[in-house]
Amino acid sequence: MPRWIYQNGQAYEVGADYVPEPRNHNRVVGDLHYLDCKGPEGEDLTTRTKHKEFMSRKGLTTVDDYSNTWKDAERARIANNDPTRRQTIEQNFYRRFVK
């Protein structure tokens, strides 16, 4: 019975003794964006730790630091929801742009 493998979209028939070549895909995918990463002055930022230390030293932050802030703001918007606000906005938009 023939045995088939697929590489780059092509099918190849192989023998029963075929052993695939080992793949070297062990890098953590989540850290690939640090590969060859350098700061504006050439600083080495190739790891999460180095990047975090650089950001801290420069007084910078990343967007994930604001996730709780955005969640709190969403809760406040829901709690202070005024049902007439949307209607007022729609009426003003209609008067201004549609009429």
FENURTA-V708644 format. One record per residue. N is the residue number from 1. RES is the residue in three letters. PHI is phi in whole degrees, -180 to 180 (NA if undefined). BURIAL is I if it has 16 or more other ideal C-beta (glycine too) atoms within 10 Angstrom, else O. D_CENTER is the distance of its C-alpha to the mean C-alpha in Angstrom with 2 decimals. Layout:
# FENURTA-V708644
N|RES|PHI|BURIAL|D_CENTER  N|RES|PHI|BURIAL|D_CENTER
This chain:
# FENURTA-V708644
1|MET|NA|O|44.91  2|PRO|-70|O|42.47  3|ARG|-120|O|39.02  4|TRP|-123|O|36.15  5|ILE|-126|O|32.86  6|TYR|-122|O|30.24  7|GLN|-134|O|28.73  8|ASN|54|O|26.87  9|GLY|81|O|28.12  10|GLN|-110|O|31.71  11|ALA|-96|O|33.88  12|TYR|-130|O|36.20  13|GLU|-86|O|39.05  14|VAL|-128|O|39.39  15|GLY|-79|O|42.10  16|ALA|-66|O|42.19  17|ASP|-93|O|41.88  18|TYR|-66|O|38.58  19|VAL|-123|O|36.02  20|PRO|-67|O|32.54  21|GLU|-69|O|31.41  22|PRO|-67|O|29.05  23|ARG|-96|O|25.46  24|ASN|-109|O|23.84  25|HIS|-118|O|20.21  26|ASN|-93|O|20.05  27|ARG|-67|O|17.29  28|VAL|-69|O|14.52  29|VAL|-63|O|11.52  30|GLY|-63|O|9.19  31|ASP|-102|O|11.36  32|LEU|-63|O|11.73  33|HIS|-72|O|10.18  34|TYR|-88|I|13.22  35|LEU|-61|O|15.62  36|ASP|59|O|18.25  37|CYS|-81|O|16.58  38|LYS|-133|O|19.40  39|GLY|-78|O|20.12  40|PRO|-64|O|22.17  41|GLU|-107|O|25.35  42|GLY|87|O|24.46  43|GLU|-64|O|23.36  44|ASP|-79|O|21.88  45|LEU|-124|I|18.29  46|THR|-81|O|17.63  47|THR|-132|O|16.87  48|ARG|-61|O|14.90  49|THR|-64|O|18.38  50|LYS|-64|O|19.47  51|HIS|-65|I|16.49  52|LYS|-63|O|16.99  53|GLU|-65|O|20.71  54|PHE|-62|I|20.43  55|MET|-61|O|18.45  56|SER|-65|O|21.06  57|ARG|-64|O|23.92  58|LYS|-90|O|22.99  59|GLY|73|O|22.43  60|LEU|-107|O|18.81  61|THR|-146|O|15.85  62|THR|-110|O|12.09  63|VAL|-62|O|10.76  64|ASP|-67|O|10.44  65|ASP|-69|O|14.18  66|TYR|-101|O|14.89  67|SER|-60|O|13.70  68|ASN|-69|O|17.38  69|THR|-61|O|18.74  70|TRP|-68|O|17.07  71|LYS|-65|O|18.25  72|ASP|-64|O|21.68  73|ALA|-65|O|21.87  74|GLU|-65|O|21.15  75|ARG|-61|O|23.90  76|ALA|-66|O|26.21  77|ARG|-63|O|25.74  78|ILE|-67|O|26.59  79|ALA|-68|O|29.52  80|ASN|-101|O|30.90  81|ASN|-67|O|30.55  82|ASP|-103|O|33.60  83|PRO|-64|O|34.46  84|THR|-84|O|36.50  85|ARG|-62|O|33.77  86|ARG|-61|O|32.15  87|GLN|-63|O|35.64  88|THR|-63|O|36.62  89|ILE|-63|O|33.63  90|GLU|-62|O|34.35  91|GLN|-65|O|38.03  92|ASN|-65|O|37.48  93|PHE|-63|O|35.13  94|TYR|-61|O|37.76  95|ARG|-62|O|40.55  96|ARG|-79|O|38.81  97|PHE|-112|O|37.30  98|VAL|-95|O|38.92  99|LYS|-66|O|42.57
